Amino acid sequence: MSFAVSLSLRSLVSFVVFGFYCHRCGNITETSCIKITSFGEENLKKVTMENNTSDNLFAISYPSPKNSQRNSCNGTTSPEPTDQQNRPEWSNKLEFLMSCISMSVGLGNVWRFPFTAYENGGGAFLIPYIIVLFVIGRPLYYLEMILGQFTSRSSVKIWEISPLFRGIGVGQLVGTTSVVTYYVSLIAITLSYMFASFASELPWAKCEESWGEHCVDSSAIIAHAGNRNRTDEQAVSSSQIYFLDVVLKEKSQIYDGIGSPDWKLSLWLLLAWAVIFLILVRGVRSSGKAAYFLAIFPYVVLLIILIRALTLEGAIDGVIFFVKPQWGELLNPKVWYSATTQLFFSLSVGMGSIIMFSSYNNFHHNIYRDAMIVTTLDTFTSLLGGMTIFSILGNLAHNLGVDDISKVVKSGTGLAFISYPDAIAKFDVVPQLFSVLFFFMLFVLGVGSAVALHSAIITAVWDAFPKLKYWQVALGLSIIGYFCGLVYVTPGGQWILDIVDHYGGTTLIFVMAIIESMAIPWIYGLENLCQDVEYMVQRRVGLYWRLCWGLITPVFMIAVFIYSMVKYQWPTYAGNEYPDEALIGGLVVLVFGISQLIIWALWTISRDPTEVSLWAKVKKATKYSSEWGPNSIATKKAWLKYKEEAKTRREGIMIAKGHSYLRSKLYILLGLYDDFIPLDDGNSKL
C-alpha cells in the first residue's frame, strides 16, 4: 500500500465536453459523435434539427477518452464544471498503480496470510483461496475501483447510488476503524524489533538463563534434532520466548484483566501514529513518488529471506505442508470462510480504501488494467510470504524435534514475529543488517497500509464536514487512534487484537461486503452498472464480470457466510477460551456496525418530505439520487443522455424480438443485447 495517497495538492484537471468545443469552434468532428445510424432515420432528422443549439449537442455527443484530451480548439485548456472544484487527482497513472500495489501488498500478505494458512491446514487453504480470488476478490476489487472513479467520492458518499443502503458505507468505516487501530499496534512492535536489531547480537538469537532449560537457540543450526535431551512438547525457540515474554509480556489468560500498556510499546505506538500523521499531512506529491520504492523494496527483502530459508534443514517439509492439499478440508466451511476473509483483508476490499484511492483518478482512467495487475501481484505476494514462513516452520520443526509442523509454534498474529526472526538469526553474515532491512520492510508495508485505511476514514469525515481543514481531521483522528491503540500494547493486547479482528475486522466487513454485492447489481441494477462502466472506460463489459457481479459473487458469499454460521464456534486465542466479557465486547462492535444499516435507512426514509405511503418511500430510497453520477456537471449530463440512448436501443431490440421480462433479464445478465454505444474508435472487450 502506498505511503500516503489521501489527498493530492494538484487541482482537478477536467475534460471540456464536445458540446462546449463545438460552441467555441463552430465545428463537429466525426470521431466524437456516436454512431447514430443504428437509431433510425427519425432520430437522424432530430439530431440534424438540434445541431445548431449548443445546449442540445449532448444528445449526440459525449466526452470520450480521445476528445477529452483535445479540450480546446486553440490549444488552451478550460476546466470543466464540477460539483467539487478542488477535488485532487493523481499526478500520473503509474503513481496510482504503484500506490494500489503497495496498498494491497502489505502486512496482510507477509503477516496475516501465513498464520491464517497455518491455522487452516496449510495446503488445505490454498485451493479455496485461489477459487475465492476469481469469484469474489477480483470482481469486488474491480467494482469498488469503478464506484470510486465514477463518482469521485468517498466510500460513504458513493451510496447516493441507493440511499437506503447508506449505512453500508458507515458500517464499513466501523470495520476499517477496528482494523486500523490494531494495525498500527503491529507497526509499533515492528519498530521495537527494528531498533533492537542494531544490537551487537540479535536479542532473540540465543537463550538467556532466565528463559529456562527448554529454550532452543534460534541461531543454532542443528543437524540431528533427535539427539536433544528434552521432550518435543517442552522445546521452545528463543525467538518465541523473546516475542511473548520480553516484547509483549503476554498473559496466559485475561480473566483478571488485560493489564496496563507497556511504556516502551506505547512510545513506539506514538512514533508510528506520528509518522502516519506526517505522511497524511503532506499528501500524495511525496507519497506518490515513494510508491515506486514501496512497491518494489518488499520483494527484494522477501526473496533474500526465502532463498536463505529454503537452504535450511527441514525447510522442504514446511514447503510440502504449505502446498500439499488436504482434500478432506475442502468440505470444511471454516476454511472457505477464512480464505474469503483473508482475501478481503489482503486486498483491502470492503474497507473503503480502494474507493478512496480511485476517487482521485481521471474519469476515463483504465482501471480494468490496474485491477488485474494488483489482484495478481497480491496473490503472488501472499504465496511468496507463505512459502517463506513455512520454510522457516519446517526448519523450526527440525530443530525442535517436532514431526507435526502444525504444532511448532502458537498460531495467531505473532506467528510472523516468531518465524521471520528465527530465520534471520540463522544468517551467517551480518544478521543484524538483514534484520534491520526486514523489519524496515515490515514498517514500510505497515505504514503504507495504515495510511490508506486511515485515509479512507479521514476522507469520509472530511467529505461530511468540508469546512474543516484536512490536517485538522487527520490530527484529531490520529490522536483518537493512538489512545484506542493503547489497549493492544498491554499484556493481554494480543487477546483483544484477535477478537477485534474476528468481529470488527473480519465478520463485520464481510457482512457489509455481502450487502454491497447485492445492493449494487440487484437494486441499482446490473444493467445500469454495466452501462456506467462502458461509458466511463469505453469497453464492453464481458461475460465473466456480468456473471460474477450479477449472480456468482453475491450468491457464493451468502452461501459461505450461512454455512460458516451454521458451523460457528466461539473464537479462541491460541487454543484458550475468551472470558464472556471479551466475547460480549466483540459482539458489541459487530452489532454496532451492522446496526448502521437500519439507522441510516430509517434516517433516509424519515427525511423524505413527500406525502406517500411508507412502502413508496422505501422504494424511492432504493433509487439513485440526483447526486449520483460523475463529478463533472457536463460529463454527468452527457452520461444521462448516453444511458437514455442505450435504453432506447435495448428496448427496441426487446420489442422487436418479443422478449418476456425473465428472458430480458437473462439477456442482460449474459450481455446479449447490443446496447453498447462506442464514443470513439479502438474499443475492445474486457
N, C-alpha and C positions, 0 to 999 in steps of 0.2 A: 504494500500500500504506500501511497505517496507520503512524502514528509510533510505535506500540507494539503493543499487543494481545498480550501474552504472558500476563498474569495479572491478574485483577480483584481489587479489595480488598473487594468485596461478597460476602457469604455466598450460598450456593446457595438460591434461592427455589424450593422443590419443590412438587409437587402433592400434595394429600391425596386419596387414591383414594376412589371412591364407596362401596366396602365399608366403609371406616372412617367415612365420613359417615353411612351408614345405622346403623352400630353406635352412634353417639353420638346421632343424632336420631330413630331409630326409624322412618324412612320411606324409601321408594324412589320416585324421580322417573322418569317415563316416558322423558324425553329422554336419560337416562344409561344406559339399558339397551339392549342390542342387540335388534334385531327378531327375536325367537326363533320367530315363527310359521312361518318357512320351514324350520325344523329338524324340524317334525313334532310330532304330539301327544305322543309318548313323551318327547321332550326337554322339552316344556312341563310335563308332570307332574313330571319330575325336578327342574326348576327350582323348581316350587312347593314340593316337599318340602324342598329345601335352603334355602329362603328365610329360615328362622329362624336360620341359623348365619352369623355374620359372616365366618368364615373361608372359607366356601364361596361368598360373594357374588361372588367373582372369576369364577365360572363363568358369570355372566350380566351382569356389569357391569365396564366398563373405564374407566380415566381417559381423558378426552377433552378437547379444547381448551376446550370450554364448561365442563364441570363441574370442570375443574382450576382454573378461576378462582373457583369457588364452593366453596372447600375447607373451610368450616366452617359450621355451622348458626347460629351466634350472631355471625358477623361477625369472629371471631378466626381467626388462622392457626396451623396446626400443621405443622411441617416433616415431609415425607415421608421415611422411612428411605432412606438412600443408602449405597452402598459407599464413596463418598468425600465425607464430610460437608462438607469445606472446599472443594470444587470451586467456583470462582467462576463468575459469569455476567456477561454484558454488562449495562450499566446500562439500555439500551433497544435496541429493534430497529434504529433508524436508525443508531446507532453501529456496529453490526455491518456493516450495508450500506455505510456510508461507509468503514469500515476495509477492507472487501473491495475496494471500488473503488480506494482509494488503494494497496492491495497489488498489484492487477493492473495498474493504471495507473502504471507505474514506468519505470525505465531501459530495460526490455525493449521499450517502445514507442517512445521517442524516441532510443534509442541502438542497440539490437541489431536491431530490425526494419528500420530503414533500411539498415544495412550488410549485413544478410542478403539483403534485396531487391536491393541493389546488386550483390552477388556472384552473384545468380541471375537476372540479366537484367531487373530492374525489373518491367515489366508481366507478364512470364512467371511471376512469383512470386505475383501476386495471386490468380489463379483457383484454383490449388491451395490457397492459404492460406484462402480463403473456404470451399472444399469441406471441407477438413480441420476447420475450425471446427465445422461442423454434424455431421460424422460421428465426430469424435474429441474436440475441445475441449469442447463443451458437455456431452456425455454423461459424460466423465470428471470435469469440474468439478462437476457435479451429484452424481455418485456419491461423490466424496470429501467433499463437504459432508454428504451423507447419513451416511456412515460416522462422521464426527466427531461430529455432533449425536446420532446414535442411541446411541452408546456413551459419550460424554463422556470420551474417552480420546485419547492421543497416537497418532501415526502408527505406532508400534511396537506399542502395546497393543491397537490395533484388530484385530490379526491373531489374536486369540482366535477370530475368525470361522473360521479354518482354520490351526491352529498349525503345520502342516507348512510353511507359507509365511511364517512369522515373519521369515525372512531378507529378505523384500521390504522391510519397514519399516526394517531395519538398513541394507540396501543403499541405500535412498533417502536415509538420513541421510548416508552416504558421499558421495553425489552432491550433496546440499544443502550439506555442509561444503565441498566443492570450489568450489561456486558462491559461497558467502558470503565465502570468503577473498579471492577476486579481486574480488568485487563491491565490497567496502569500499575496495580499492585505487583503484577508479574514483571513489569518493567523495573520496578524497584528492586526485586530480587535479582534481576539480571544485572543491574548496576552494582549490587553488592558483590556478585561473583566477578564482574569485570574488574573492579578495583582490587579485589582480593587476589586476582591473578598476577598483580605486579610484585608479589612476594618472591623471595629468592627460591622458595619451593611452594608449589601449589598446596594450599592448606588441606585439601581433601585427598591428596595423593597417598599419604601414609597415615596409619592409625596412631592415635595418641594413647597413652596408657589408660587414661580415664574412659576410653571408648570400649574397654573390655577385651577379653581374650578371644572373643569370637569375631573380632573385626579382621577383615582381609584388606591388605593394601591395594588400592585401585591402580597404583603404578606398577604393581608386580605382574609379570607375565609368567604364569605357572604352566609348566609343560605337562605335569602329571597331577591332575586335580585330585586323583583318588588317594594320594599319599598323605593328605592332611588329617590331623587328629582332631576332627570336630564333626559333628553331625550336620547334615545338609540344612536342617531347619535352623541351626544356630548361626551359621555363617552369614555375615552381613558385610557388604563392601564399605570401605571408608567413605566413599562418595555419598552413599545413602545416609550414613550416620551424620556426616557433616551437614547435609541438607536439612535433615529432620531435627537434629538435636542442637546444632550450632547456629544455623541461619534462622530456621523457623522456631526452634524451641517448642516443637509441636506437642500438643497434648494427645494422650491416647484416647480420651473421651471428653465430652463437653457438657456432661450432666451438671457440673458445678460452675459452668460459665466458660467463656472463651478467653478470659484473661485480659490484660492491658496491652496496648500497642507497644511493640518493641521500638525503642528510641532510635536505633540505627536504621531499621527499615522505614521508620516514619520519616527520617531525613532523606533517605533515598526516594521515598514516595513524593516528598515535597519537591525534590530536584526533578523528578520525572514530570510532574504536573507543571513545573516552571518551564521546562523545555517545550512541552506541548503548547502552553500558552504563548510563548515567544514565537513559535512557528506559526501559530494561528494568526497572530497579530500582523506578521509580515506578509502573509498571503501567498499567492501562487507564483509571483515573479521569481522568488528564490526557490520555492518548493518544486516548481515545475522543472527547473534545471537540476535540482537534487534528485529528481525521479530517475534520471538516467543512471546515476550511481546506485540508487536504492534498488533498482530492478535487476542489476547485474551482479553486484557485490555478493549477495547471499549465495548465489550458485557457485561462485568460486570457493567460498569457505566450506560449503556443504560438500562439494566434490572432493576437497582435500581431506576432510574428516572421513568421508565414505571410503576413499581409497585406503586410508590408514586402517579403518575398521575392518575392511574385508581381508586384510593381511593378518588379523589376529586369530589365535587358536579358537576354534568353535564358532567362528563367525558364520560359516556356511550353514550350521544348524539353525541359527537365527533367521537367515535368509529363507531357508526352506519352510520354517514355521510361518514366515510372513507371506510367502507366495503360494504355499500348498493349500488348496481349498478343502474345507471340511464340509462335504456336501450336505450332511445332515443339518448343519446350522443354517442352511438356506431357507428352511421352513420355520426358523425362529424369528418371530416378528420383532424381537428386540434388536436383532442385527440389522434388519431393514430400517427400523426407526432410527437407530444410531447412525447408519450410513446417511440417511436423509438429513438429520440434524447436523451432522458433521459437515456435509456439503453446504448447508446454509451458513454455518459458521465460517467455513473456509472461503467461500465466495462472497460473503457478506450480503447474501440475499435476504430480503425481508427486514433489513436494518436501516434502510433509508440512505445509506452512503452511496449506493450505485445511482439512485435517483438524483441525489445532490450533485455528484460528480458530473453526470451527463447533462444536468440542467444548465451548466456553463458552456455547453457545446454550441457551435454554429448549427442552425436549424437543419441544414441539409448534410450534416456530417455523416460519414459512412460508419454507423455504429455496428452494423452487422459484422463487418470485418473485425472490429475491436472485440466484440463479444466472443467470437470464435477463438481468437488468439488468447484472450485472457483465460477463458474456461479450460482451454487445452493446457496452457502453461501451469495453471493452478493444480490440475490433476497430476501433471508430471512432477511438480514440486512436492506434492503430497507423497507420491510414490518414492521420490528421492529421499525425503525425510524419513519415511517408513523403513526403507532399505537400510539407511544409516543406523537408525535406532535399533532395529532387530539384529543387525550385525553385531552391535555392541552387546545386546542382550544375550546373544549366543556366546560371546566371549565371557560375559559375566557368569553364565550358567557353567561354563567350563572351569572358570577359576573357583567358583563356589562348590563345585561338585554336584550340581543340581541337574537332573535329567529333564525335568519338566520346565521349559522356558517360561511358561505362563506363571510360574511361581518364583521367578528370580528376584523381582523387586515388587514393592507395593505399587499397585496401579493408582492412577489418579493424576492430577495436574503436575505433580512433582516428578513424573517419570523422566521428562526431558532434562530436569536439573540433577538427575542421578546418572542417567545413561551417558549423556554427552560429556560431562566432566570426567566420568570414569574412562572414556576412550581417550580424551585429551591427556589424562595423566599418564597414559602409556606411550605417548610420543617420545621418541628417543632424543630428538633435537629440540631445544628451547620450547618445551611445552607451554611455558608462560606466554610466549608470543602467540601461539595458536589459540590459547585460552582467551587472551585479550581480544584477538580477532573474532573468535566465535561469539563471545558474549557482546562484543560491539555489534556484530551482525544481528544478534537477537534484539539488542537495544534499538537498532535502526528499524528492524521489522516491526517491533512492538510499538514504537513511537509513530511510525507511519500508519499502522492500523488504528491506533488510538486517535490520532489526529483526524482520520477520515470519519470514524464513528462519532467523535466529539463534534466535528464539523456538521454532521447531519443534524445533531441536536441543536447546535447554535443557529444554523440556517433556518430551521423550523421556528425557533423562538424569535429570531430576527425578522423573519417574514411576518410573524404575528404582531411584532412591535417595531415597525420600521423607523420610528422616531429615535430609538436608542442607537447609539453608536456600536458598531460591530465589536470593537475591542472591549466595550463595557459588558456586552453579553458574554463574550468569551471569558473575561476575567471573573465575572460572577459565577458562571457555571463551572469554571475550573476550581474555584475555591470550594464550591459545594462538592465537586467531585473528590477533592482531596480529603475532606472530612468524612465523606462516605467511605472512602478507601481505607481509612484507618482501621476499620473492622477486619480487613483482610491481612493486616500485619500483626495481628495478635497471635498468641499460641494456638488458638482454635480457628485462626483465619482461614486455613485451607478447608476446614469443615464447612464454613459458611460459604466460601467460594464455590465449592462443589454444588451445594444446594441452590444457591442463587443462579448458577449456571444451568442447573437442571430445570428449574421452574421459570426463571426470568429470561435466561439467555438461550434456552432450547425450546421448552414446551410453548411458552407464550409466543415467541417469534414464529414457531411452526404453525400454531393455530391462526395467527394473523395472516400468514402466507397462504394458508388454505382458503380463507375467506377472500383474500385478494385474488387468488387464482380463479375463484368462482365469480366474484363480482364483476371483473372486467370483461371476460368473454361471454358470460351468461346474462349479466344485467345490462352493461353498456353495449354488449353485442360483439361477437366475433367479426361480423361484417363491418361494423364501424371501426373496430380496432385495425383490421387489415387495410381498410381504406386510408386510415390515418398514417399507417406505416408506408404504404405505397406512395402517398402524396409527399411524405417527408423525405424518404430516401430514394424514391423513384425506382423501386424494384418490386416486382411481383412477389407476393408472399407465397412461399412454396407449401407443398402438402404437409411436410414434416411439422412446420410451425403451426399450421392450422389444426392439425390433429392433436398436437400437444397442448396448445392453448385451449382449444375448444372441448377436448374430451380427456385425453390421456393424463395430462399433468394433474388437473383437479381431482379426477377420479382416483388416480394412483395415490395421491397424498391423503385423500379421505380414507381409502382402504387401509393404508399403512397406519394412520392415526387410530382408527377404530380398532384394528387388530391389536395394536400395542396397548390400547386402553383396556381391552378385554383381558389381556395377559399382564396387566400392570402390577408392578411390585414397587413398594416404597423404596426410595433411594437410600443407599448406604455409602459410607466413606471407608474405603479400604477394607470392606467386609464388615465394618462396625455399624450398628444401627444408630440413627439420629434420635435425640430426645424429641418428645412430642412438640415442645415449644419451637424447635428449629423447623420441623415439618410444617407447623402452622404458619410460621413466618414466610416460608417459601410459597405456601398456598395463597397467602395474602397478596404477595407480589403477582402471582398468576391471575387471581381473581380481579385484582385492581386493573391489570392490563386488559383483560377480556371485557370488563365492565365498561370500558371506554366505548365499545361498540354501541351499547344500549344508551349510555349517557348522551353521546353526540347524535345518535339517531333521534332521540326524544327532543334534543335541543333543536335540531334541524326542522323537525315537524312542527314544533311549537312556534317557530319563527315565521311560519307560512301565514300571511295575513288573509288569504282568500277564504271565503265562507263556503267551504265544500266539506264533504264527509272526510272522516279520518282516513279511510282507505284511499280516497282520492289524493290526500296529502302525501300518503306513503308512496303511492305510485309516482307522484310528481317528484318526490325527493330522490327517486332512483334514476331519474333522467338527468343528463348532464346540464349544468347550469350555463348561464351566459358567459361566465368567466372561464369555462373550459375551452382549450384550444391553444393555438400558437400565441406566443407572447406579443409578436408584432401585429399591430392592428390591420395593416394591409394584407399580410400573409394569412391572417385569420379570416378576413373577408374572402380572399381567394380560395382558402380551404373549404369554406362553406359552399361556395359555388361548385367547387370540384366534387364534393360529396353529393350535391344535388344532381349534377350531370351523371355521376356514376350510378346513382339510384335510378335515374330515368332510364339509363341504358339497361340496367339489370331488370327492372320491372317490365321493360319492353320484351326482353327475352323470355321472362316468366310467362307473360300473357301469350306470346306467340307459341310457346311450347305447351301451354296449358298445365303448368306445374301446380301441384297442390302445396299446401303450407308445409307439410312434412318433407316433401320432395325438395322444395326450395331450400329448406334448412340444411338438408343433406348436401345439396349442390354448393351451398355457401361453405359448409364445413370442408368439403373436398376442393373448393376453389374452382368449380367447373363453369361458373358464369364469367363471360368475357366482359367484365366491367372495369378493367384496368385502363386508365387514360394516361398514356405517356406524355410527359411535358416536353421532352427533348429526345434526342437520339441516344443510342448506346445503352438502353435499359436491358437488364438481364434478370433472370430468375434467381431467387435466393436458393 
